[in-house]
Amino acid sequence: MVMSKTVVITGSQSYIGSRLVPYLKERGIRVREYDAGFFRDCTLYPSQEATIFKDVRELTEQDLAGAETLVHLAGISNDPFGSLSAEAVYDPTRAYTARLATLCRAMGIRFIFASSCSVYGIGGEALVTEESPTFPQTPYSLNKLQIEQDLTAMSDGTFAPIILRFATVFGLSPRMRFDLVVNMCVGMALTNQKIILNSDGKAWRPLVHIEDACEAIRRCLNMPLPPRGPLRLNIGDTGQSHRILEVAEMIQRQVPGCELEFLPQGRQRSDDGLELVRDRKIQDGVDRRTYRVACERVKEALPGFACAWPVARGIERLIGELRALGLTQTQLQDIRFYRVQYLESLLKAGSPVATLT
């Protein structure tokens, strides 16, 4: 269906944005792409785009003119973050999101916010829903929840934001992230015949293929809005929450001869070649972030939506795509594909990382 107006995407050169832009364009949707440009050179393979390089804090009514929907992807995508305080990193993202939402409310523009299932934090074995208590465990997930709360406070009979709580995304993107669990494990299996887990692997994670995430966004563009917002939707599939260890074993079955190891705990050297594998949020081999997510509401809100890429099938696809690209160990270890480390390198080089979009 060709839309009569434009969809504005902030953070168009993000991991999801770089895949979402062509996904929408291929389906006849006009897109206006805004990005600060910090990741413009972080491409695993060429990307066709028409990015307008502009800090999201500087967007005006003129930049949004003619838009029907704004998809807000811009933000800090991981933590911890060097020597900066959590407030220095995340307060700006909360402020500019509120400003953008205010502009959209005044202009009658639909507002879609990319949140995260990480707001659930510690969910245990039971399935959590959009109505379940939230227990964010990191500044990143707390920031997402705070923005959700701000959008709730702004909502009224004419402004109903759509909040998409994405499961952990995986799959190929021009601006690849190898710091996401499935992508990292597949990359290690293909280039080194070995998967190294940075925890005991017992934590649960809901997972969603990047193309299913894009399709969910596409279906939100024309959906009827509730009389009062916001509308919160878990994006994924109820049956696709897996323990990290299960994910590694799925990959092992598809990459013959692949070994599985666990990252040594205790004292760790910074020169042992495993710095990019380590997750600084994991202590003593235990990942306290564990949650299984129910994704039934999205089926009601977006009739006909269903994830086309369950984890095992999505892994098979990613393996084929990375093999076709000829992924090398050098590429897998390229700092450009690891958000925390790359942003820290920009900070050391003098870039204004504290207010990254």
N, C-alpha and C positions, 0 to 999 in steps of 0.2 A: 504494500500500500504506500503510495507516495504522499508524504505529508505536505500540507500547504505552507507550513512555517518551518522555521529552523530550530534545531536542537543545539543548544550551547553545551559544550563539555569543558569543564575546568580540569586541569591535570590530564590533558589529552596525550601527553607523552609519558604517562605512568605505565606501569605493567599492564593494568586492565585497560587504560585509555588507548594504548597503542593497538590493542586488539579490537576494542569497541568501535573506534572511529571507522575502520574499513568495514566492519560487520554491519554497521548501520548504513553506510553509503551503498554497499552492495545490495541493500534492500530498499533503495530508493529514497532514503531519508537524508535531507540536507543537514549538514553538520558544520558548526562553527567551532573551531578548536582553539582553546587558550591554554598556554602553559608558560611557566617561568623559564623553561629551557635548561634547567640544571642537568637533565638526562638526555639532552639532544644527541649526544655522541655515544650513548650507552646501548647500542643496537647489536643484537646477535646476528640479524640479517636485515636487509634493506626494508624500509617502511615508506610507503607512499602516503604523504600527509600534506596538509596545508595549514600548518600551525601558525597562529598569531602569537608571537612571543610577548606576553604581558603578564606582569605579576597580578595574581587574582585580587590583591588588595586594591588595585588601581582600576578595576572594572567599573564602568559607569553605565547609566541608562542607555547611552548611545551604543555601547558594546553589546547590550542585550536586546536592542531594538529589533522587533520582528520575530523574536524567539517565542516559541510556545512552551518549551520545557528547558530547564537547566539541570544537567546531570553533574553533581558536584563530587568529583573524584579527588580534587587537589587536597593535599594534606601530608603530614609526616607519616610514613608508612611502617615505622619500626622503632624499637627502643631496646636497651638504653642508648644514650647518645652522648658519647664523649664526656667532657667535663661540664657541659651545660646542664643547668637545672631543668627539671621537668616543666616548670612554669615558663622558662625562657623558650623552650621548644614548642610547647603545646598551647599556651595562652593565645599566641597570634592566630593559630588555626581556628580556635573557638571564636575569636573576635571577627575575623574576616568571613567566617561562615554565617554568623549572625547578620553581618552587614549585607552579604549577598542575599540571604533569605529575605531581609527587609526590602531590598530592591525588587526581588521577585514578587513579593506580596503586593507592593505598590503598583507593579506593572501587570499583574494578573498572569504571571508566569508560573507554571508548574515546577515544583522544586523536588528533585530526587537526590537524596543524600546516601552516599556509600558508607554505611556503618559496618559493624563486624560482630559475628557471633562471639568474639572474645569478650564481649561485655558480660557474658555469663560466668566466665572465670573458673569457678569450681562448681561443677554441676553434678559430679559423682556419676553413678550408673544410670540414674533415671533420665528420661528424655525431658529436655527443657523446651518450653514454648515461649512465644512472645510475651506471655503473661507471667512467666517465672521470675523470681527474684534475680537480680544481677549482682555479681561479685567481681568487678574488674580487678585484675591482679597486676596490671602494669599501667604506667602513665598513658600509654597509647590507648588501651581499652577504656580507661577512665575518661580520657578526652572524647572518645566516641560517645560515651554515655552522657557526658555533659552537653555535648552538642545536641544529642537527641532531646535532652531536657529543655534546652533553649528553644528548639523547634516546636516542642509541645507547648511551651508558654506563648509562642507567637501565633499558634494556630487559632483560627476562628472559622466562621461560616463561609468565608471566601478564600481562605488559605489553608490547604491541607497537605503538608509535606508528606512525601513517601520516603520512609526510612527502610533501607534494605540492609538487613544484617546478613552479610555474606559469610558462608562457611569458608574455611581456608581454601583459597583458590589455587589451582594448579593447571598446568598446560602451557603450550607454547605461545610466546608473544615476541614481537620484534625487540621490545625492551624487557628481556628475560630477567626473571628473578630466580637465582639458584639458592636463595636463602629461605625459600618456601619448601616445606618438608618433602612433598612428592617430587618436585623438580630437582631438589638437591640429591635425593636418593637415586633417582633415575640417572642423573648426570654422573654420579660416582660409579654406579653399576656399569655404565657404558664405557667410561674412560679408564677405570681402574680395576674393574671386576671385583669391587669391594664396596659395601655400604657400611659407613661408620655412623652409628647413632649417637647423639650427644646426650641421651638419657637412657633410662632402663626400658623405654618403649611402651610402658604400660598406660600412658595417658591417652584419653580418647580425643579425637578431633573429627568434627564434621568436615567433609571435603566436597568441593564443587569444581567442575571443569570450567575453565575460563570462558568457553563458548556458551555454556549454560548460563553463566553469570551475565554475559552479553545479551542472551535471549531474554532473560528476565527483565533487564533494563528496557529492551526494545518493547516488550509487552506492556510495560508501565507507561509508555509514552501517551497512549490513548485510552487508558483504563478509566472508568468512571471513578470519581473521587468521592470519598465519604463526606457527609454533611459537615462533619468536624474532624479535623486531623489531630495528630498525624496518623498515618497508617504504617504500622511496623510489620515487616515480613522477613522471616528467616528464609534465606535463599540457599537452597540445596535440596537434598533428598533425605527423608527420614531414615531410609535404610543405608545411607552412605556415611555414617559415622564409624570410624575404625580406630583401633589402637595403632599407635605409631609402629609397633612391632609387626602388626598384621600388614601394614602398608609395605614395609621392607620385605616381608615374605612374599607378597604379591609380585614385587619386582624381581625377587630371586627366581621365582618360577618362570618369568618371562625372559630372563637373561641367564642362560645356562652357565654354570661355573662361577657365578657371582657369590662371594663370601659375605658374611655379616659379622661385624665387630661392634664393640661399644667403646665410646671415647673414654680413655683413662681418666679417672677422677683424682681428686687430691691435688698435689702440686703439679702444675702444668707449665711447660716451657712455652715461651712465645715464638720460639724458632723451630718448633717441631712440625711445621707445615700444616697444622690443623686449626689455625686461627679462624679461617673462614667457616669451618664446620661448627665451631663452638657457638652455642646459644647462651649469651650472658645471663639470660633470665633463668637458666636451669642451674640449680645448686646441688652438689653431691649426687648427681645422676638422677634426680627426681624432678619431674616437671609437674608443678602443682596445678597448672592450668589443664583441666580435664573436663570435658563436657560432651554430652551427646544431645543432638538437637532434633526436635520435631519440626518438619517443614510441610505441614498440612494446610496452614492458612494461605500460603501462596497459591495453592491449587484452586482455592475458592476465589481469591482475589483476581487471579489471572487464569481464567478458564482455558484449558487446553495446554497449559504449561506443564512440562515434565522434563526432568533432566535426561538428556539424550546420552550422556557420557558417565555411567557409573564408574567408580574408581578403577576397577580392574581394566575395563575397556578404555578408559581415558589414559591409563598408564601404557597400555599397548599402543595407543595412538601416539603418545609422546615419545616412546621409544623409537617408533618408526620415523617420526619427524626429526628427532635429533640425530638419528643415524643418517638420514638423507642429507642433513646439513653438515655431516662429518664432524660432529662435536669432538673437540680435543680436550685433553686435560688442561692445557694452557687456557682455553676459553672458560672451562668450568671454574678455574681459579682466578679469573679476571675480576678484579675488585669492582668493576663497573656493574656487575650483576649481583652485588650484595649491598643492600641499601645502607645499613649502618656504617659499614666500612667506607663506602664511597662518599657518603655525606660527611663523614669525619675527615676524609681526605680533602673535600672541598673547604671545610672549615679551616684546616691547616693552611690551605692555599689562600685564605682570605675571603672566600665567598660568604655571603650573608646567610649561612645555613640556619641560623636561629629563626629566620622567618621564611624558610623554604615553603614553596607551594608545591 
